[in-house]
């Protein structure tokens, strides 16, 4: 009976795989190859979600995540974290699945795991958000990145085409007033890489329709997705870099964060190296090293969280070495 209920929970909670198809979403289809990449990302995410949703322990599903192709494995971990967060949020008692995941099988994929928690936020009633584990005060902002990605991916007309931004967005993570929407914009920027089918010109044109004060965060998110997920060839990435103009430091910062996530998880593949070289002028290993060196160990300030100070330090480093 327990197995039956876990399987039922998986079927109820797991989004329909058809929702990862670009044509269903109404996203731009640049080429068959790019379409395959983006749809495989979505399928890997849902497979990881499904594996975690019907499991009792990490030991039951984590080995299955490691069977995914290296390029797409991180997305399976992201989906698993979303499922665990939803289980925690719906549990009648305080759930600890996400905390155990972060301390164990998901520790190498911590960046993707926090993003997965943000996906769960988008699917749970807000009154349950306080049940979700976000123990790292620096990385907790990645949950809002995940929330923003989800909203732009599934509510594209509102968040991308109408450029909606919720006034006075509130969440249990706290932090300086007003920064939550900036973190959400970073996730929206990541989603634009998918919405625009990895077409850099379309990404830049779409960002250009947003208010100027939002564009730096959008470029940062797009740079992270172009590096982590891939789908653009060298000529397209170089064109993206050229067209980013004044936002090249943010594009490089996002790329460096994407490289860092790949390096930490041991999932570096050729397209990550290519993007890091184009955007950062260095290898993924060096970009990750630079990012870790600029990691703050101070609490949030009154105006900016430590996470944003971290992002600015990394962006400033690329300005200093001439990547602008």
C-alpha positions in Angstrom: 0.0 0.0 0.0 2.9 2.4 0.8 4.4 1.8 -2.6 1.0 2.4 -4.2 0.7 5.8 -2.5 4.2 6.8 -3.4 3.5 5.9 -7.1 0.2 7.8 -6.9 2.0 10.8 -5.4 4.5 10.8 -8.3 1.7 10.7 -10.9 -0.2 13.6 -9.2 2.8 15.8 -8.6 4.8 15.2 -11.8 4.1 17.8 -14.6 3.1 16.3 -17.9 6.2 15.7 -20.1 4.5 17.3 -23.0 4.9 20.6 -21.3 8.6 20.5 -22.0 8.0 20.6 -25.8 8.9 23.9 -27.4 5.9 23.8 -29.7 3.5 23.2 -26.8 5.1 26.1 -24.9 5.1 28.3 -27.9 8.8 28.9 -27.7 11.1 29.8 -30.6 12.5 26.8 -32.5 15.9 27.8 -33.9 17.0 24.4 -35.2 16.3 20.7 -34.6 19.5 20.4 -32.6 18.7 23.3 -30.3 15.2 22.0 -29.8 16.6 18.6 -28.9 18.9 20.1 -26.3 16.2 22.2 -24.6 13.6 19.4 -24.6 16.1 16.9 -23.2 16.8 19.4 -20.4 13.1 19.4 -19.6 12.7 15.7 -19.8 15.7 15.1 -17.6 14.2 17.5 -15.0 10.9 15.7 -15.0 12.6 12.3 -14.7 14.6 13.5 -11.7 11.4 14.9 -10.2 9.5 11.6 -10.8 12.3 9.5 -9.2 12.4 11.6 -6.1 8.6 12.0 -5.7 8.0 8.3 -5.3 11.0 7.6 -3.1 11.2 7.1 0.6 14.9 8.0 0.9 17.7 9.6 -1.1 19.3 6.2 -1.4 16.4 5.0 -3.4 16.6 7.6 -6.2 20.0 9.3 -6.1 21.8 6.4 -8.0 19.2 6.8 -10.8 20.1 10.5 -11.2 23.8 9.6 -11.7 22.8 7.4 -14.6 21.8 10.5 -16.7 24.1 11.7 -19.4 26.7 14.1 -17.9 25.3 17.1 -19.9 21.8 16.7 -18.5 22.5 15.2 -15.0 22.3 18.5 -13.2 18.8 19.1 -14.4 17.7 15.7 -13.0 19.1 16.8 -9.6 17.2 20.1 -9.9 13.9 18.2 -10.6 14.6 15.9 -7.7 15.0 18.9 -5.3 11.7 20.4 -6.5 9.9 17.1 -5.7 11.5 16.9 -2.3 10.5 20.5 -1.5 6.9 19.8 -2.5 6.8 16.7 -0.3 8.2 18.8 2.5 5.7 21.6 1.9 2.7 19.2 1.9 3.9 17.1 4.8 1.6 17.4 7.9 4.7 17.6 10.0 8.0 19.4 9.3 9.6 17.7 6.4 13.4 17.4 6.1 13.9 15.8 2.7 15.5 18.8 1.2 17.8 19.4 4.1 19.0 15.7 4.0 19.4 16.0 0.2 21.6 19.1 0.6 23.7 17.4 3.2 24.0 14.2 1.2 23.4 13.2 -2.4 22.6 16.7 -3.5 25.5 18.5 -1.9 27.6 18.6 -5.1 24.6 20.0 -6.9 23.7 22.6 -4.3 23.1 25.4 -6.8 20.7 23.4 -8.9 19.0 22.1 -5.7 18.2 25.6 -4.5 16.8 26.5 -7.9 14.6 23.4 -7.7 13.3 24.6 -4.3 12.2 27.8 -6.2 10.2 25.7 -8.7 8.4 24.2 -5.7 7.6 27.7 -4.4 5.9 28.4 -7.7 3.7 25.3 -7.4 2.8 25.5 -3.7 0.4 27.9 -1.9 2.4 30.8 -0.4 1.3 29.9 3.1 3.4 26.8 2.8 6.6 28.5 1.7 7.9 28.8 5.2 8.1 25.0 5.3 10.7 24.9 2.6 14.4 24.5 3.6 16.8 27.2 2.4 19.5 27.0 5.1 22.3 28.8 3.3 21.8 32.6 3.7 24.0 33.2 0.6 22.5 30.7 -1.8 18.9 31.0 -0.7 18.4 33.7 -3.4 18.8 31.0 -6.0 15.3 29.8 -4.9 13.9 33.0 -6.2 16.0 32.5 -9.4 14.2 29.2 -9.8 10.8 30.8 -9.1 11.5 33.4 -11.8 12.5 30.7 -14.3 9.3 28.8 -13.6 7.1 31.8 -14.0 8.7 32.8 -17.3 8.7 29.3 -18.6 5.1 28.4 -17.7 3.5 31.9 -17.8 5.4 33.4 -20.7 2.8 35.8 -21.9 2.7 37.5 -18.5 6.3 37.4 -17.4 8.1 37.7 -20.7 5.8 39.3 -23.3 3.9 41.6 -20.8 7.1 41.9 -18.6 5.1 41.6 -15.4 6.8 42.2 -12.1 4.9 41.7 -8.8 5.0 44.8 -6.7 6.4 44.4 -3.2 7.1 40.6 -3.7 7.3 38.9 -0.3 8.9 35.6 0.6 10.1 34.0 3.9 13.8 34.4 2.9 13.7 38.0 4.0 16.7 40.2 3.0 16.9 43.8 1.8 13.6 45.2 0.6 13.2 45.1 -3.2 16.0 42.6 -4.0 13.6 39.7 -4.4 12.4 41.0 -7.7 16.0 41.3 -8.9 16.7 37.6 -8.1 13.4 36.7 -9.9 14.6 38.6 -12.9 17.8 36.6 -12.9 15.6 33.5 -13.3 13.5 35.1 -16.0 16.8 35.9 -17.8 17.7 32.2 -17.6 14.3 31.2 -19.0 14.7 33.6 -21.9 17.5 31.3 -23.2 14.8 28.6 -23.4 11.9 30.8 -24.5 14.0 32.2 -27.4 15.2 28.8 -28.4 18.9 29.6 -27.7 18.8 32.3 -30.4 21.1 35.1 -29.0 19.7 37.8 -31.2 16.2 37.0 -30.1 17.3 36.9 -26.4 19.0 40.4 -26.8 15.9 41.8 -28.6 13.6 40.4 -25.9 15.7 41.8 -23.0 15.7 45.2 -24.8 11.9 45.4 -24.3 12.3 45.2 -20.6 12.8 48.4 -18.5 16.4 49.4 -18.4 16.8 48.8 -14.7 16.0 45.1 -15.2 18.3 44.3 -18.1 21.6 43.7 -16.1 19.9 40.9 -14.1 18.3 39.5 -17.2 21.6 39.3 -19.0 23.2 37.7 -16.0 20.6 34.9 -16.1 20.8 34.5 -19.8 24.6 34.1 -19.6 24.3 31.5 -16.9 21.8 29.5 -19.1 23.9 29.8 -22.2 26.8 28.4 -20.3 25.2 25.7 -18.2 22.5 24.4 -20.6 24.2 25.2 -24.0 22.6 25.1 -27.4 24.5 27.9 -29.0 27.5 27.4 -31.3 30.7 29.5 -31.1 29.6 32.1 -33.7 26.3 32.6 -31.9 27.9 32.9 -28.5 30.4 35.5 -29.9 27.5 37.4 -31.4 25.7 37.3 -28.0 28.8 38.7 -26.4 29.1 41.5 -29.0 25.4 42.5 -28.7 25.4 42.5 -24.9 27.4 45.7 -25.1 27.4 47.5 -21.7 26.0 44.3 -20.1 29.0 42.1 -20.9 30.2 42.1 -17.3 26.8 40.7 -16.2 26.9 38.2 -19.1 30.3 37.1 -17.9 29.2 36.9 -14.3 26.3 34.7 -15.1 28.6 32.5 -17.2 31.0 32.2 -14.4 28.3 31.1 -12.0 27.1 28.5 -14.5 30.7 27.3 -14.8 31.0 27.1 -11.0 27.9 24.9 -10.8 29.3 22.6 -13.4 32.7 22.4 -11.9 31.4 21.7 -8.4 29.2 18.9 -9.6 31.9 17.4 -11.8 29.7 17.8 -14.9 31.8 20.0 -17.2 31.3 19.2 -20.9 32.6 20.9 -24.0 29.9 23.4 -24.5 30.6 24.7 -20.9 34.2 25.3 -21.8 33.3 27.0 -25.0 30.9 29.5 -23.4 33.3 30.2 -20.5 36.0 31.0 -23.0 33.8 33.3 -25.1 32.1 35.1 -22.2 34.8 35.0 -19.5 38.0 34.6 -21.5 39.0 31.6 -19.4 38.4 28.0 -18.7 35.5 26.8 -16.5 38.0 25.8 -13.8 39.5 29.3 -13.7 36.0 30.9 -13.8 35.0 28.8 -10.9 38.1 29.6 -9.0 37.6 33.3 -9.6 34.0 33.0 -8.4 34.9 31.2 -5.2 37.7 33.7 -4.5 35.1 36.5 -4.6 32.6 34.7 -2.4 31.7 37.0 0.6 31.6 35.7 4.1 29.7 38.7 5.5 26.0 38.9 6.3 23.5 40.8 4.2 23.7 44.6 4.2 20.8 47.0 4.6 20.6 47.7 0.8 22.1 44.6 -0.8 22.3 40.9 0.2 25.7 39.2 0.3 24.6 37.3 -2.8 24.4 40.4 -4.9 27.7 41.7 -3.5 29.1 38.4 -4.7 27.6 38.9 -8.2 29.0 42.4 -8.4 32.4 41.4 -7.3 32.6 38.8 -10.0 31.3 41.2 -12.6 33.8 43.9 -11.5 36.6 41.3 -11.8 35.7 40.8 -15.5 35.8 44.6 -16.0 39.2 44.7 -14.4 40.6 42.1 -16.7 39.2 43.8 -19.8 36.1 41.6 -20.4 33.9 44.7 -21.3 
